[in-house]
Amino acid sequence: MSEIQVEEQQLAPDFTLPAIGSDDVVKNGQVQLSALRDHVVVLYFYPKDDTPGCTLEACSFRDANHLMQQRGVVVLGISKDSVKSHQKFAEKFGLPFPLLSDTEAQVAQSYDVYKEKSMYGKKYMGVERATFLIDKEGVIRKIWPKVKPDDHANEVLEAVEALQL
């Protein structure tokens, strides 16, 4: 696998993925990043639906969603889980933003967040928790690698305000 380097101040890699969520963002069951120009986008990658850390992070974004929307920010959650899994996860926790299904990890790879991980001495490939703040022109303004899930949404909101996006 080639090393892909995604950096702040560069154009965010475009993609189209199957998704669940609101019709103003999800068109024909899909989200295309470039179609969201004129919006600030918070693109957050997480390992797995309905696991403790991922639920904590998703609920943090859920609780901050009203403030995000007031600022014109679109939140997109992305993992390797299926659309069906995302639907159950969103319904269970009342998630008001789209969840995107990257089952082949192609988008995770293009954002350099598909990494070798280790659990109980076993190595495997998985999605690293990371967040990208993308401005209205599609430029990455801030990257949070290896995110700690609790209260992360407020950290993102502070950056939106600091950057005056």
Residue pairs with C-beta under 8 A, 6 or more apart in sequence:
1 109
3 112
4 109
4 110
4 111
4 112
5 112
6 12
6 13
6 110
6 111
6 112
6 132
6 140
6 143
7 140
7 143
8 140
8 141
8 142
8 143
9 139
9 140
9 141
10 139
10 140
11 138
11 139
11 140
12 33
12 41
12 43
12 132
12 134
12 138
12 139
12 140
13 33
13 107
13 110
13 111
14 32
14 33
14 34
14 138
15 32
15 33
15 106
15 107
15 110
16 30
16 31
16 32
16 33
17 30
17 31
17 78
17 100
17 101
17 102
17 107
18 29
18 30
18 83
18 100
18 101
19 25
19 26
19 29
19 30
19 31
19 76
19 83
19 86
19 98
19 99
19 100
19 101
20 26
20 29
20 83
20 86
20 87
20 90
20 98
20 99
21 31
21 90
21 97
21 98
21 99
22 96
22 97
22 98
25 31
25 36
25 74
25 76
25 97
25 98
26 98
27 35
29 83
31 76
31 98
31 100
33 41
33 43
33 134
33 138
34 138
36 74
37 136
37 137
37 138
38 136
39 72
39 73
39 74
39 136
40 71
40 72
40 73
40 74
40 133
40 134
40 135
40 136
40 160
40 165
41 73
41 74
41 75
41 76
41 132
41 133
41 134
42 61
42 68
42 73
42 74
42 75
42 76
42 131
42 132
42 133
42 134
42 156
42 160
43 76
43 78
43 111
43 131
43 132
43 134
44 57
44 61
44 75
44 76
44 77
44 78
44 129
44 130
44 131
44 132
44 147
44 152
45 78
45 79
45 108
45 111
45 113
45 127
45 128
45 129
45 130
45 131
46 53
46 54
46 57
46 58
46 77
46 78
46 79
46 127
46 129
46 149
47 53
47 54
47 79
47 126
47 127
47 128
47 129
48 54
48 79
48 80
48 81
49 79
49 81
49 85
49 86
49 88
49 89
49 99
50 85
50 88
50 89
50 92
53 129
53 149
54 79
54 129
54 149
55 89
55 93
56 149
56 150
57 129
57 147
57 149
57 150
57 152
57 153
58 77
58 89
58 93
58 95
59 93
59 95
60 149
60 150
60 151
60 152
60 153
60 154
61 68
61 75
61 77
61 95
61 97
61 152
61 153
62 93
62 94
62 95
62 96
62 97
63 153
64 153
64 154
64 156
64 157
65 75
65 96
65 97
67 157
68 74
68 75
68 153
68 157
68 160
71 157
71 160
71 161
71 165
73 160
73 165
74 97
75 97
75 98
76 97
76 98
76 99
76 100
77 95
77 97
77 98
77 99
77 100
78 99
78 100
78 101
78 102
78 107
78 108
79 86
79 99
79 100
79 101
79 102
79 127
80 101
80 102
80 103
80 104
80 105
80 108
80 127
81 89
81 99
81 101
81 103
82 101
82 103
83 101
85 101
86 99
86 100
86 101
89 95
89 99
90 99
100 107
102 108
102 127
105 114
105 125
105 127
108 114
108 127
111 130
111 132
113 127
113 128
113 130
113 145
114 125
114 126
114 127
114 128
115 125
115 126
115 127
115 128
116 123
116 124
116 125
117 123
117 124
117 125
117 126
117 128
118 124
128 145
128 146
129 146
129 147
129 149
130 143
130 144
130 145
130 146
130 147
131 143
131 144
131 147
131 152
131 156
132 140
132 142
132 143
132 144
133 140
133 141
133 142
133 143
133 156
133 159
133 160
133 163
133 165
134 140
134 141
135 141
135 163
135 165
136 165
141 159
141 163
141 165
142 159
142 163
144 152
144 155
144 156
